[in-house]
Amino acid sequence: MSYNQQRHEMLRKLQIEQLPTLYAPTEMEEHYHPFGESLPIRSKMPVPGKRCPNCLRRGQTIWVIPGKRCSQCGTEVL
């Protein structure tokens, strides 16, 4: 049994799915855009942000994802 077969068997027994190898895009693939280039950059739904109340009192506007901590002062923003 070769190294690759042993590795494959071990991963299969551990129920680990190995992802396919990534290849560098060819020149033709680099110019192909299946959705076109006319789509706006913000095509995903935006994450709702809140201003950090502690930083806002100090005159700074720091946006934080609700439930996370402010990167400036560490205050949890709910």
mmJSON file of the N, C-alpha and C atoms, coordinates in Angstrom:
{"data_MODEL":{"atom_site":{
"group_PDB":["ATOM","ATOM","ATOM","ATOM","ATOM","ATOM","ATOM","ATOM","ATOM","ATOM","ATOM","ATOM","ATOM","ATOM","ATOM","ATOM","ATOM","ATOM","ATOM","ATOM","ATOM","ATOM","ATOM","ATOM","ATOM","ATOM","ATOM","ATOM","ATOM","ATOM","ATOM","ATOM","ATOM","ATOM","ATOM","ATOM","ATOM","ATOM","ATOM","ATOM","ATOM","ATOM","ATOM","ATOM","ATOM","ATOM","ATOM","ATOM","ATOM","ATOM","ATOM","ATOM","ATOM","ATOM","ATOM","ATOM","ATOM","ATOM","ATOM","ATOM","ATOM","ATOM","ATOM","ATOM","ATOM","ATOM","ATOM","ATOM","ATOM","ATOM","ATOM","ATOM","ATOM","ATOM","ATOM","ATOM","ATOM","ATOM","ATOM","ATOM","ATOM","ATOM","ATOM","ATOM","ATOM","ATOM","ATOM","ATOM","ATOM","ATOM","ATOM","ATOM","ATOM","ATOM","ATOM","ATOM","ATOM","ATOM","ATOM","ATOM","ATOM","ATOM","ATOM","ATOM","ATOM","ATOM","ATOM","ATOM","ATOM","ATOM","ATOM","ATOM","ATOM","ATOM","ATOM","ATOM","ATOM","ATOM","ATOM","ATOM","ATOM","ATOM","ATOM","ATOM","ATOM","ATOM","ATOM","ATOM","ATOM","ATOM","ATOM","ATOM","ATOM","ATOM","ATOM","ATOM","ATOM","ATOM","ATOM","ATOM","ATOM","ATOM","ATOM","ATOM","ATOM","ATOM","ATOM","ATOM","ATOM","ATOM","ATOM","ATOM","ATOM","ATOM","ATOM","ATOM","ATOM","ATOM","ATOM","ATOM","ATOM","ATOM","ATOM","ATOM","ATOM","ATOM","ATOM","ATOM","ATOM","ATOM","ATOM","ATOM","ATOM","ATOM","ATOM","ATOM","ATOM","ATOM","ATOM","ATOM","ATOM","ATOM","ATOM","ATOM","ATOM","ATOM","ATOM","ATOM","ATOM","ATOM","ATOM","ATOM","ATOM","ATOM","ATOM","ATOM","ATOM","ATOM","ATOM","ATOM","ATOM","ATOM","ATOM","ATOM","ATOM","ATOM","ATOM","ATOM","ATOM","ATOM","ATOM","ATOM","ATOM","ATOM","ATOM","ATOM","ATOM","ATOM","ATOM","ATOM","ATOM","ATOM","ATOM","ATOM","ATOM","ATOM","ATOM","ATOM","ATOM","ATOM","ATOM","ATOM","ATOM","ATOM"],
"id":[1,2,3,4,5,6,7,8,9,10,11,12,13,14,15,16,17,18,19,20,21,22,23,24,25,26,27,28,29,30,31,32,33,34,35,36,37,38,39,40,41,42,43,44,45,46,47,48,49,50,51,52,53,54,55,56,57,58,59,60,61,62,63,64,65,66,67,68,69,70,71,72,73,74,75,76,77,78,79,80,81,82,83,84,85,86,87,88,89,90,91,92,93,94,95,96,97,98,99,100,101,102,103,104,105,106,107,108,109,110,111,112,113,114,115,116,117,118,119,120,121,122,123,124,125,126,127,128,129,130,131,132,133,134,135,136,137,138,139,140,141,142,143,144,145,146,147,148,149,150,151,152,153,154,155,156,157,158,159,160,161,162,163,164,165,166,167,168,169,170,171,172,173,174,175,176,177,178,179,180,181,182,183,184,185,186,187,188,189,190,191,192,193,194,195,196,197,198,199,200,201,202,203,204,205,206,207,208,209,210,211,212,213,214,215,216,217,218,219,220,221,222,223,224,225,226,227,228,229,230,231,232,233,234],
"type_symbol":["N","C","C","N","C","C","N","C","C","N","C","C","N","C","C","N","C","C","N","C","C","N","C","C","N","C","C","N","C","C","N","C","C","N","C","C","N","C","C","N","C","C","N","C","C","N","C","C","N","C","C","N","C","C","N","C","C","N","C","C","N","C","C","N","C","C","N","C","C","N","C","C","N","C","C","N","C","C","N","C","C","N","C","C","N","C","C","N","C","C","N","C","C","N","C","C","N","C","C","N","C","C","N","C","C","N","C","C","N","C","C","N","C","C","N","C","C","N","C","C","N","C","C","N","C","C","N","C","C","N","C","C","N","C","C","N","C","C","N","C","C","N","C","C","N","C","C","N","C","C","N","C","C","N","C","C","N","C","C","N","C","C","N","C","C","N","C","C","N","C","C","N","C","C","N","C","C","N","C","C","N","C","C","N","C","C","N","C","C","N","C","C","N","C","C","N","C","C","N","C","C","N","C","C","N","C","C","N","C","C","N","C","C","N","C","C","N","C","C","N","C","C","N","C","C","N","C","C","N","C","C","N","C","C"],
"label_atom_id":["N","CA","C","N","CA","C","N","CA","C","N","CA","C","N","CA","C","N","CA","C","N","CA","C","N","CA","C","N","CA","C","N","CA","C","N","CA","C","N","CA","C","N","CA","C","N","CA","C","N","CA","C","N","CA","C","N","CA","C","N","CA","C","N","CA","C","N","CA","C","N","CA","C","N","CA","C","N","CA","C","N","CA","C","N","CA","C","N","CA","C","N","CA","C","N","CA","C","N","CA","C","N","CA","C","N","CA","C","N","CA","C","N","CA","C","N","CA","C","N","CA","C","N","CA","C","N","CA","C","N","CA","C","N","CA","C","N","CA","C","N","CA","C","N","CA","C","N","CA","C","N","CA","C","N","CA","C","N","CA","C","N","CA","C","N","CA","C","N","CA","C","N","CA","C","N","CA","C","N","CA","C","N","CA","C","N","CA","C","N","CA","C","N","CA","C","N","CA","C","N","CA","C","N","CA","C","N","CA","C","N","CA","C","N","CA","C","N","CA","C","N","CA","C","N","CA","C","N","CA","C","N","CA","C","N","CA","C","N","CA","C","N","CA","C","N","CA","C","N","CA","C","N","CA","C","N","CA","C","N","CA","C","N","CA","C","N","CA","C","N","CA","C"],
"label_alt_id":[null,null,null,null,null,null,null,null,null,null,null,null,null,null,null,null,null,null,null,null,null,null,null,null,null,null,null,null,null,null,null,null,null,null,null,null,null,null,null,null,null,null,null,null,null,null,null,null,null,null,null,null,null,null,null,null,null,null,null,null,null,null,null,null,null,null,null,null,null,null,null,null,null,null,null,null,null,null,null,null,null,null,null,null,null,null,null,null,null,null,null,null,null,null,null,null,null,null,null,null,null,null,null,null,null,null,null,null,null,null,null,null,null,null,null,null,null,null,null,null,null,null,null,null,null,null,null,null,null,null,null,null,null,null,null,null,null,null,null,null,null,null,null,null,null,null,null,null,null,null,null,null,null,null,null,null,null,null,null,null,null,null,null,null,null,null,null,null,null,null,null,null,null,null,null,null,null,null,null,null,null,null,null,null,null,null,null,null,null,null,null,null,null,null,null,null,null,null,null,null,null,null,null,null,null,null,null,null,null,null,null,null,null,null,null,null,null,null,null,null,null,null,null,null,null,null,null,null,null,null,null,null,null,null],
"label_comp_id":["MET","MET","MET","SER","SER","SER","TYR","TYR","TYR","ASN","ASN","ASN","GLN","GLN","GLN","GLN","GLN","GLN","ARG","ARG","ARG","HIS","HIS","HIS","GLU","GLU","GLU","MET","MET","MET","LEU","LEU","LEU","ARG","ARG","ARG","LYS","LYS","LYS","LEU","LEU","LEU","GLN","GLN","GLN","ILE","ILE","ILE","GLU","GLU","GLU","GLN","GLN","GLN","LEU","LEU","LEU","PRO","PRO","PRO","THR","THR","THR","LEU","LEU","LEU","TYR","TYR","TYR","ALA","ALA","ALA","PRO","PRO","PRO","THR","THR","THR","GLU","GLU","GLU","MET","MET","MET","GLU","GLU","GLU","GLU","GLU","GLU","HIS","HIS","HIS","TYR","TYR","TYR","HIS","HIS","HIS","PRO","PRO","PRO","PHE","PHE","PHE","GLY","GLY","GLY","GLU","GLU","GLU","SER","SER","SER","LEU","LEU","LEU","PRO","PRO","PRO","ILE","ILE","ILE","ARG","ARG","ARG","SER","SER","SER","LYS","LYS","LYS","MET","MET","MET","PRO","PRO","PRO","VAL","VAL","VAL","PRO","PRO","PRO","GLY","GLY","GLY","LYS","LYS","LYS","ARG","ARG","ARG","CYS","CYS","CYS","PRO","PRO","PRO","ASN","ASN","ASN","CYS","CYS","CYS","LEU","LEU","LEU","ARG","ARG","ARG","ARG","ARG","ARG","GLY","GLY","GLY","GLN","GLN","GLN","THR","THR","THR","ILE","ILE","ILE","TRP","TRP","TRP","VAL","VAL","VAL","ILE","ILE","ILE","PRO","PRO","PRO","GLY","GLY","GLY","LYS","LYS","LYS","ARG","ARG","ARG","CYS","CYS","CYS","SER","SER","SER","GLN","GLN","GLN","CYS","CYS","CYS","GLY","GLY","GLY","THR","THR","THR","GLU","GLU","GLU","VAL","VAL","VAL","LEU","LEU","LEU"],
"label_asym_id":["A","A","A","A","A","A","A","A","A","A","A","A","A","A","A","A","A","A","A","A","A","A","A","A","A","A","A","A","A","A","A","A","A","A","A","A","A","A","A","A","A","A","A","A","A","A","A","A","A","A","A","A","A","A","A","A","A","A","A","A","A","A","A","A","A","A","A","A","A","A","A","A","A","A","A","A","A","A","A","A","A","A","A","A","A","A","A","A","A","A","A","A","A","A","A","A","A","A","A","A","A","A","A","A","A","A","A","A","A","A","A","A","A","A","A","A","A","A","A","A","A","A","A","A","A","A","A","A","A","A","A","A","A","A","A","A","A","A","A","A","A","A","A","A","A","A","A","A","A","A","A","A","A","A","A","A","A","A","A","A","A","A","A","A","A","A","A","A","A","A","A","A","A","A","A","A","A","A","A","A","A","A","A","A","A","A","A","A","A","A","A","A","A","A","A","A","A","A","A","A","A","A","A","A","A","A","A","A","A","A","A","A","A","A","A","A","A","A","A","A","A","A","A","A","A","A","A","A","A","A","A","A","A","A"],
"label_entity_id":["1","1","1","1","1","1","1","1","1","1","1","1","1","1","1","1","1","1","1","1","1","1","1","1","1","1","1","1","1","1","1","1","1","1","1","1","1","1","1","1","1","1","1","1","1","1","1","1","1","1","1","1","1","1","1","1","1","1","1","1","1","1","1","1","1","1","1","1","1","1","1","1","1","1","1","1","1","1","1","1","1","1","1","1","1","1","1","1","1","1","1","1","1","1","1","1","1","1","1","1","1","1","1","1","1","1","1","1","1","1","1","1","1","1","1","1","1","1","1","1","1","1","1","1","1","1","1","1","1","1","1","1","1","1","1","1","1","1","1","1","1","1","1","1","1","1","1","1","1","1","1","1","1","1","1","1","1","1","1","1","1","1","1","1","1","1","1","1","1","1","1","1","1","1","1","1","1","1","1","1","1","1","1","1","1","1","1","1","1","1","1","1","1","1","1","1","1","1","1","1","1","1","1","1","1","1","1","1","1","1","1","1","1","1","1","1","1","1","1","1","1","1","1","1","1","1","1","1","1","1","1","1","1","1"],
"label_seq_id":[1,1,1,2,2,2,3,3,3,4,4,4,5,5,5,6,6,6,7,7,7,8,8,8,9,9,9,10,10,10,11,11,11,12,12,12,13,13,13,14,14,14,15,15,15,16,16,16,17,17,17,18,18,18,19,19,19,20,20,20,21,21,21,22,22,22,23,23,23,24,24,24,25,25,25,26,26,26,27,27,27,28,28,28,29,29,29,30,30,30,31,31,31,32,32,32,33,33,33,34,34,34,35,35,35,36,36,36,37,37,37,38,38,38,39,39,39,40,40,40,41,41,41,42,42,42,43,43,43,44,44,44,45,45,45,46,46,46,47,47,47,48,48,48,49,49,49,50,50,50,51,51,51,52,52,52,53,53,53,54,54,54,55,55,55,56,56,56,57,57,57,58,58,58,59,59,59,60,60,60,61,61,61,62,62,62,63,63,63,64,64,64,65,65,65,66,66,66,67,67,67,68,68,68,69,69,69,70,70,70,71,71,71,72,72,72,73,73,73,74,74,74,75,75,75,76,76,76,77,77,77,78,78,78],
"pdbx_PDB_ins_code":[null,null,null,null,null,null,null,null,null,null,null,null,null,null,null,null,null,null,null,null,null,null,null,null,null,null,null,null,null,null,null,null,null,null,null,null,null,null,null,null,null,null,null,null,null,null,null,null,null,null,null,null,null,null,null,null,null,null,null,null,null,null,null,null,null,null,null,null,null,null,null,null,null,null,null,null,null,null,null,null,null,null,null,null,null,null,null,null,null,null,null,null,null,null,null,null,null,null,null,null,null,null,null,null,null,null,null,null,null,null,null,null,null,null,null,null,null,null,null,null,null,null,null,null,null,null,null,null,null,null,null,null,null,null,null,null,null,null,null,null,null,null,null,null,null,null,null,null,null,null,null,null,null,null,null,null,null,null,null,null,null,null,null,null,null,null,null,null,null,null,null,null,null,null,null,null,null,null,null,null,null,null,null,null,null,null,null,null,null,null,null,null,null,null,null,null,null,null,null,null,null,null,null,null,null,null,null,null,null,null,null,null,null,null,null,null,null,null,null,null,null,null,null,null,null,null,null,null,null,null,null,null,null,null],
"Cartn_x":[0.848,0.0,0.899,0.638,1.47,1.09,1.92,1.687,0.32,-0.021,-1.299,-2.479,-2.35,-3.432,-3.57,-2.443,-2.483,-3.119,-2.717,-3.257,-4.76,-5.149,-6.565,-7.379,-6.876,-7.577,-7.7,-6.624,-6.648,-7.677,-7.682,-8.642,-10.073,-10.279,-11.611,-12.089,-11.206,-11.575,-11.908,-11.223,-11.482,-12.645,-13.237,-14.357,-13.988,-12.769,-12.297,-12.365,-13.084,-13.208,-12.102,-11.315,-10.222,-10.722,-10.43,-10.862,-10.014,-10.567,-9.785,-8.652,-7.635,-6.481,-6.865,-6.35,-6.591,-5.521,-5.941,-5.017,-5.047,-3.93,-3.884,-4.75,-5.54,-6.407,-5.588,-6.089,-5.42,-5.734,-5.051,-5.258,-6.701,-7.29,-8.663,-9.636,-9.404,-10.287,-10.224,-9.078,-8.928,-9.851,-10.173,-10.996,-12.473,-12.797,-14.176,-14.851,-15.958,-16.732,-18.159,-18.579,-19.896,-21.055,-20.88,-21.963,-21.818,-20.803,-20.592,-19.931,-19.456,-18.772,-19.684,-20.952,-21.863,-22.489,-22.219,-22.809,-22.152,-22.923,-22.317,-21.457,-20.519,-19.616,-20.391,-21.361,-22.135,-23.325,-23.056,-24.138,-24.632,-23.867,-24.281,-25.055,-25.795,-26.514,-25.505,-25.642,-24.688,-24.888,-23.819,-23.884,-24.35,-25.386,-25.841,-24.804,-24.421,-23.426,-24.025,-23.415,-23.815,-22.575,-22.788,-21.672,-21.363,-20.089,-19.676,-20.052,-20.888,-21.317,-20.177,-19.221,-18.092,-17.214,-16.918,-16.097,-16.871,-18.186,-19.012,-18.987,-18.95,-18.855,-17.54,-16.499,-15.191,-15.043,-16.109,-16.076,-15.582,-15.41,-14.962,-16.156,-16.172,-17.216,-16.588,-16.838,-16.328,-17.531,-17.599,-18.702,-18.334,-19.29,-19.061,-20.248,-19.975,-21.037,-21.682,-23.02,-23.682,-23.282,-22.967,-22.533,-21.026,-20.306,-18.842,-18.296,-16.981,-16.318,-15.708,-15.696,-15.107,-13.603,-13.053,-11.616,-10.776,-11.378,-10.631,-10.606,-11.786,-11.854,-12.206,-12.679,-13.002,-14.397,-15.217,-16.585,-17.435,-18.216,-19.117,-20.329,-20.624,-21.74,-22.885,-24.028,-25.19,-26.203],
"Cartn_y":[-1.171,0.0,1.242,2.161,3.359,4.344,5.366,6.395,7.045,7.381,8.038,7.133,5.846,4.921,4.781,4.712,4.616,5.869,6.99,8.259,8.335,7.94,7.966,7.045,5.849,4.902,5.442,6.052,6.6,7.733,8.62,9.722,9.205,8.179,7.599,6.978,6.256,5.639,6.693,7.824,8.912,9.79,9.454,10.195,11.653,11.847,13.177,13.286,14.29,14.498,15.436,14.982,15.797,16.623,17.921,18.811,18.613,18.885,18.736,19.76,19.443,20.316,21.584,22.697,23.972,24.183,24.632,24.907,26.394,26.914,28.309,28.448,29.524,29.686,29.91,29.378,29.6,31.003,31.433,32.783,32.972,31.949,32.043,32.17,31.414,31.45,32.788,33.463,34.74,35.801,35.696,36.699,36.325,35.15,34.683,35.007,35.731,36.055,35.573,34.491,33.924,34.864,35.803,36.704,38.069,38.256,39.547,40.528,41.605,42.594,43.745,43.673,44.772,44.693,43.619,43.495,44.469,45.039,45.927,45.132,45.79,45.118,44.581,45.313,44.901,44.043,42.899,42.022,41.137,41.036,40.247,41.139,40.502,41.279,41.863,43.13,43.738,43.224,43.23,42.846,44.069,43.925,45.083,45.463,46.706,47.176,48.166,48.258,49.238,50.016,51.24,52.04,51.623,51.602,51.29,52.474,52.259,53.378,54.0,53.188,53.694,54.61,54.198,55.015,56.247,56.11,57.234,58.361,57.997,59.005,59.773,59.106,59.762,60.486,60.48,61.194,60.376,59.07,58.195,57.41,57.179,56.356,55.039,54.009,52.667,51.755,51.104,50.193,48.782,48.096,46.754,45.873,44.624,43.653,43.326,43.396,43.108,41.739,41.713,40.486,40.337,41.222,41.179,42.29,42.266,43.294,44.349,45.574,46.693,46.472,46.72,46.513,47.592,48.728,49.825,49.729,49.523,49.568,48.228,47.264,45.939,45.808,46.854,46.81,45.889,45.016,44.144,44.951,44.913,45.672,44.705,44.97,44.085,44.648],
"Cartn_z":[0.0,0.0,0.0,-0.901,-0.993,0.108,0.237,1.249,1.06,-0.179,-0.44,-0.091,-0.367,-0.035,1.476,2.18,3.64,4.236,3.723,4.212,3.931,2.727,2.359,3.269,3.536,4.401,5.823,6.328,7.678,7.777,6.789,6.793,6.686,5.865,5.705,7.013,7.725,9.002,10.056,10.0,10.948,10.508,9.365,8.781,8.518,7.992,7.619,6.111,5.633,4.194,3.735,2.795,2.286,1.111,1.154,0.088,-1.154,-2.33,-3.556,-3.612,-4.376,-4.527,-5.264,-4.784,-5.453,-6.514,-7.656,-8.742,-9.06,-9.54,-9.972,-11.214,-11.304,-12.475,-13.74,-14.828,-16.103,-16.587,-17.619,-18.138,-18.592,-19.181,-19.662,-18.488,-17.412,-16.25,-15.523,-15.572,-14.882,-15.464,-16.739,-17.392,-17.417,-16.937,-16.958,-15.628,-15.686,-14.497,-14.737,-14.072,-14.353,-14.038,-13.124,-12.761,-13.404,-14.186,-14.827,-13.875,-14.422,-13.601,-13.22,-13.578,-13.3,-11.911,-11.161,-9.838,-8.866,-7.973,-6.979,-6.005,-5.386,-4.451,-3.252,-2.778,-1.605,-2.018,-2.602,-3.036,-1.9,-0.805,0.345,1.306,2.188,3.189,4.168,4.494,5.421,6.843,7.605,9.007,9.79,10.608,11.366,12.409,12.416,13.365,14.337,15.5,16.505,16.914,17.315,17.81,19.236,19.564,20.929,21.815,22.855,23.693,24.487,24.906,25.684,24.829,23.615,22.711,22.248,22.09,21.652,22.685,23.979,25.039,24.962,24.449,24.311,22.98,22.179,20.908,19.729,19.914,18.832,18.298,17.007,16.403,15.983,16.766,16.492,16.3,15.137,14.829,15.262,15.9,16.434,16.049,15.732,15.477,16.822,16.923,18.199,18.75,20.051,20.707,20.75,20.065,20.051,20.931,21.144,21.942,21.034,21.521,20.788,20.67,19.498,19.283,19.959,20.293,20.908,22.435,23.038,24.502,25.145,24.358,24.891,25.475,25.362,25.875,25.005,25.653,24.896,24.463,23.179,22.626,22.364,22.986,22.833,21.894],
"occupancy":[1.0,1.0,1.0,1.0,1.0,1.0,1.0,1.0,1.0,1.0,1.0,1.0,1.0,1.0,1.0,1.0,1.0,1.0,1.0,1.0,1.0,1.0,1.0,1.0,1.0,1.0,1.0,1.0,1.0,1.0,1.0,1.0,1.0,1.0,1.0,1.0,1.0,1.0,1.0,1.0,1.0,1.0,1.0,1.0,1.0,1.0,1.0,1.0,1.0,1.0,1.0,1.0,1.0,1.0,1.0,1.0,1.0,1.0,1.0,1.0,1.0,1.0,1.0,1.0,1.0,1.0,1.0,1.0,1.0,1.0,1.0,1.0,1.0,1.0,1.0,1.0,1.0,1.0,1.0,1.0,1.0,1.0,1.0,1.0,1.0,1.0,1.0,1.0,1.0,1.0,1.0,1.0,1.0,1.0,1.0,1.0,1.0,1.0,1.0,1.0,1.0,1.0,1.0,1.0,1.0,1.0,1.0,1.0,1.0,1.0,1.0,1.0,1.0,1.0,1.0,1.0,1.0,1.0,1.0,1.0,1.0,1.0,1.0,1.0,1.0,1.0,1.0,1.0,1.0,1.0,1.0,1.0,1.0,1.0,1.0,1.0,1.0,1.0,1.0,1.0,1.0,1.0,1.0,1.0,1.0,1.0,1.0,1.0,1.0,1.0,1.0,1.0,1.0,1.0,1.0,1.0,1.0,1.0,1.0,1.0,1.0,1.0,1.0,1.0,1.0,1.0,1.0,1.0,1.0,1.0,1.0,1.0,1.0,1.0,1.0,1.0,1.0,1.0,1.0,1.0,1.0,1.0,1.0,1.0,1.0,1.0,1.0,1.0,1.0,1.0,1.0,1.0,1.0,1.0,1.0,1.0,1.0,1.0,1.0,1.0,1.0,1.0,1.0,1.0,1.0,1.0,1.0,1.0,1.0,1.0,1.0,1.0,1.0,1.0,1.0,1.0,1.0,1.0,1.0,1.0,1.0,1.0,1.0,1.0,1.0,1.0,1.0,1.0,1.0,1.0,1.0,1.0,1.0,1.0],
"B_iso_or_equiv":[0.0,0.0,0.0,0.0,0.0,0.0,0.0,0.0,0.0,0.0,0.0,0.0,0.0,0.0,0.0,0.0,0.0,0.0,0.0,0.0,0.0,0.0,0.0,0.0,0.0,0.0,0.0,0.0,0.0,0.0,0.0,0.0,0.0,0.0,0.0,0.0,0.0,0.0,0.0,0.0,0.0,0.0,0.0,0.0,0.0,0.0,0.0,0.0,0.0,0.0,0.0,0.0,0.0,0.0,0.0,0.0,0.0,0.0,0.0,0.0,0.0,0.0,0.0,0.0,0.0,0.0,0.0,0.0,0.0,0.0,0.0,0.0,0.0,0.0,0.0,0.0,0.0,0.0,0.0,0.0,0.0,0.0,0.0,0.0,0.0,0.0,0.0,0.0,0.0,0.0,0.0,0.0,0.0,0.0,0.0,0.0,0.0,0.0,0.0,0.0,0.0,0.0,0.0,0.0,0.0,0.0,0.0,0.0,0.0,0.0,0.0,0.0,0.0,0.0,0.0,0.0,0.0,0.0,0.0,0.0,0.0,0.0,0.0,0.0,0.0,0.0,0.0,0.0,0.0,0.0,0.0,0.0,0.0,0.0,0.0,0.0,0.0,0.0,0.0,0.0,0.0,0.0,0.0,0.0,0.0,0.0,0.0,0.0,0.0,0.0,0.0,0.0,0.0,0.0,0.0,0.0,0.0,0.0,0.0,0.0,0.0,0.0,0.0,0.0,0.0,0.0,0.0,0.0,0.0,0.0,0.0,0.0,0.0,0.0,0.0,0.0,0.0,0.0,0.0,0.0,0.0,0.0,0.0,0.0,0.0,0.0,0.0,0.0,0.0,0.0,0.0,0.0,0.0,0.0,0.0,0.0,0.0,0.0,0.0,0.0,0.0,0.0,0.0,0.0,0.0,0.0,0.0,0.0,0.0,0.0,0.0,0.0,0.0,0.0,0.0,0.0,0.0,0.0,0.0,0.0,0.0,0.0,0.0,0.0,0.0,0.0,0.0,0.0,0.0,0.0,0.0,0.0,0.0,0.0],
"pdbx_formal_charge":[null,null,null,null,null,null,null,null,null,null,null,null,null,null,null,null,null,null,null,null,null,null,null,null,null,null,null,null,null,null,null,null,null,null,null,null,null,null,null,null,null,null,null,null,null,null,null,null,null,null,null,null,null,null,null,null,null,null,null,null,null,null,null,null,null,null,null,null,null,null,null,null,null,null,null,null,null,null,null,null,null,null,null,null,null,null,null,null,null,null,null,null,null,null,null,null,null,null,null,null,null,null,null,null,null,null,null,null,null,null,null,null,null,null,null,null,null,null,null,null,null,null,null,null,null,null,null,null,null,null,null,null,null,null,null,null,null,null,null,null,null,null,null,null,null,null,null,null,null,null,null,null,null,null,null,null,null,null,null,null,null,null,null,null,null,null,null,null,null,null,null,null,null,null,null,null,null,null,null,null,null,null,null,null,null,null,null,null,null,null,null,null,null,null,null,null,null,null,null,null,null,null,null,null,null,null,null,null,null,null,null,null,null,null,null,null,null,null,null,null,null,null,null,null,null,null,null,null,null,null,null,null,null,null],
"auth_seq_id":[1,1,1,2,2,2,3,3,3,4,4,4,5,5,5,6,6,6,7,7,7,8,8,8,9,9,9,10,10,10,11,11,11,12,12,12,13,13,13,14,14,14,15,15,15,16,16,16,17,17,17,18,18,18,19,19,19,20,20,20,21,21,21,22,22,22,23,23,23,24,24,24,25,25,25,26,26,26,27,27,27,28,28,28,29,29,29,30,30,30,31,31,31,32,32,32,33,33,33,34,34,34,35,35,35,36,36,36,37,37,37,38,38,38,39,39,39,40,40,40,41,41,41,42,42,42,43,43,43,44,44,44,45,45,45,46,46,46,47,47,47,48,48,48,49,49,49,50,50,50,51,51,51,52,52,52,53,53,53,54,54,54,55,55,55,56,56,56,57,57,57,58,58,58,59,59,59,60,60,60,61,61,61,62,62,62,63,63,63,64,64,64,65,65,65,66,66,66,67,67,67,68,68,68,69,69,69,70,70,70,71,71,71,72,72,72,73,73,73,74,74,74,75,75,75,76,76,76,77,77,77,78,78,78],
"auth_comp_id":["MET","MET","MET","SER","SER","SER","TYR","TYR","TYR","ASN","ASN","ASN","GLN","GLN","GLN","GLN","GLN","GLN","ARG","ARG","ARG","HIS","HIS","HIS","GLU","GLU","GLU","MET","MET","MET","LEU","LEU","LEU","ARG","ARG","ARG","LYS","LYS","LYS","LEU","LEU","LEU","GLN","GLN","GLN","ILE","ILE","ILE","GLU","GLU","GLU","GLN","GLN","GLN","LEU","LEU","LEU","PRO","PRO","PRO","THR","THR","THR","LEU","LEU","LEU","TYR","TYR","TYR","ALA","ALA","ALA","PRO","PRO","PRO","THR","THR","THR","GLU","GLU","GLU","MET","MET","MET","GLU","GLU","GLU","GLU","GLU","GLU","HIS","HIS","HIS","TYR","TYR","TYR","HIS","HIS","HIS","PRO","PRO","PRO","PHE","PHE","PHE","GLY","GLY","GLY","GLU","GLU","GLU","SER","SER","SER","LEU","LEU","LEU","PRO","PRO","PRO","ILE","ILE","ILE","ARG","ARG","ARG","SER","SER","SER","LYS","LYS","LYS","MET","MET","MET","PRO","PRO","PRO","VAL","VAL","VAL","PRO","PRO","PRO","GLY","GLY","GLY","LYS","LYS","LYS","ARG","ARG","ARG","CYS","CYS","CYS","PRO","PRO","PRO","ASN","ASN","ASN","CYS","CYS","CYS","LEU","LEU","LEU","ARG","ARG","ARG","ARG","ARG","ARG","GLY","GLY","GLY","GLN","GLN","GLN","THR","THR","THR","ILE","ILE","ILE","TRP","TRP","TRP","VAL","VAL","VAL","ILE","ILE","ILE","PRO","PRO","PRO","GLY","GLY","GLY","LYS","LYS","LYS","ARG","ARG","ARG","CYS","CYS","CYS","SER","SER","SER","GLN","GLN","GLN","CYS","CYS","CYS","GLY","GLY","GLY","THR","THR","THR","GLU","GLU","GLU","VAL","VAL","VAL","LEU","LEU","LEU"],
"auth_asym_id":["A","A","A","A","A","A","A","A","A","A","A","A","A","A","A","A","A","A","A","A","A","A","A","A","A","A","A","A","A","A","A","A","A","A","A","A","A","A","A","A","A","A","A","A","A","A","A","A","A","A","A","A","A","A","A","A","A","A","A","A","A","A","A","A","A","A","A","A","A","A","A","A","A","A","A","A","A","A","A","A","A","A","A","A","A","A","A","A","A","A","A","A","A","A","A","A","A","A","A","A","A","A","A","A","A","A","A","A","A","A","A","A","A","A","A","A","A","A","A","A","A","A","A","A","A","A","A","A","A","A","A","A","A","A","A","A","A","A","A","A","A","A","A","A","A","A","A","A","A","A","A","A","A","A","A","A","A","A","A","A","A","A","A","A","A","A","A","A","A","A","A","A","A","A","A","A","A","A","A","A","A","A","A","A","A","A","A","A","A","A","A","A","A","A","A","A","A","A","A","A","A","A","A","A","A","A","A","A","A","A","A","A","A","A","A","A","A","A","A","A","A","A","A","A","A","A","A","A","A","A","A","A","A","A"],
"auth_atom_id":["N","CA","C","N","CA","C","N","CA","C","N","CA","C","N","CA","C","N","CA","C","N","CA","C","N","CA","C","N","CA","C","N","CA","C","N","CA","C","N","CA","C","N","CA","C","N","CA","C","N","CA","C","N","CA","C","N","CA","C","N","CA","C","N","CA","C","N","CA","C","N","CA","C","N","CA","C","N","CA","C","N","CA","C","N","CA","C","N","CA","C","N","CA","C","N","CA","C","N","CA","C","N","CA","C","N","CA","C","N","CA","C","N","CA","C","N","CA","C","N","CA","C","N","CA","C","N","CA","C","N","CA","C","N","CA","C","N","CA","C","N","CA","C","N","CA","C","N","CA","C","N","CA","C","N","CA","C","N","CA","C","N","CA","C","N","CA","C","N","CA","C","N","CA","C","N","CA","C","N","CA","C","N","CA","C","N","CA","C","N","CA","C","N","CA","C","N","CA","C","N","CA","C","N","CA","C","N","CA","C","N","CA","C","N","CA","C","N","CA","C","N","CA","C","N","CA","C","N","CA","C","N","CA","C","N","CA","C","N","CA","C","N","CA","C","N","CA","C","N","CA","C","N","CA","C","N","CA","C","N","CA","C","N","CA","C","N","CA","C","N","CA","C"],
"pdbx_PDB_model_num":[1,1,1,1,1,1,1,1,1,1,1,1,1,1,1,1,1,1,1,1,1,1,1,1,1,1,1,1,1,1,1,1,1,1,1,1,1,1,1,1,1,1,1,1,1,1,1,1,1,1,1,1,1,1,1,1,1,1,1,1,1,1,1,1,1,1,1,1,1,1,1,1,1,1,1,1,1,1,1,1,1,1,1,1,1,1,1,1,1,1,1,1,1,1,1,1,1,1,1,1,1,1,1,1,1,1,1,1,1,1,1,1,1,1,1,1,1,1,1,1,1,1,1,1,1,1,1,1,1,1,1,1,1,1,1,1,1,1,1,1,1,1,1,1,1,1,1,1,1,1,1,1,1,1,1,1,1,1,1,1,1,1,1,1,1,1,1,1,1,1,1,1,1,1,1,1,1,1,1,1,1,1,1,1,1,1,1,1,1,1,1,1,1,1,1,1,1,1,1,1,1,1,1,1,1,1,1,1,1,1,1,1,1,1,1,1,1,1,1,1,1,1,1,1,1,1,1,1,1,1,1,1,1,1]
}}}
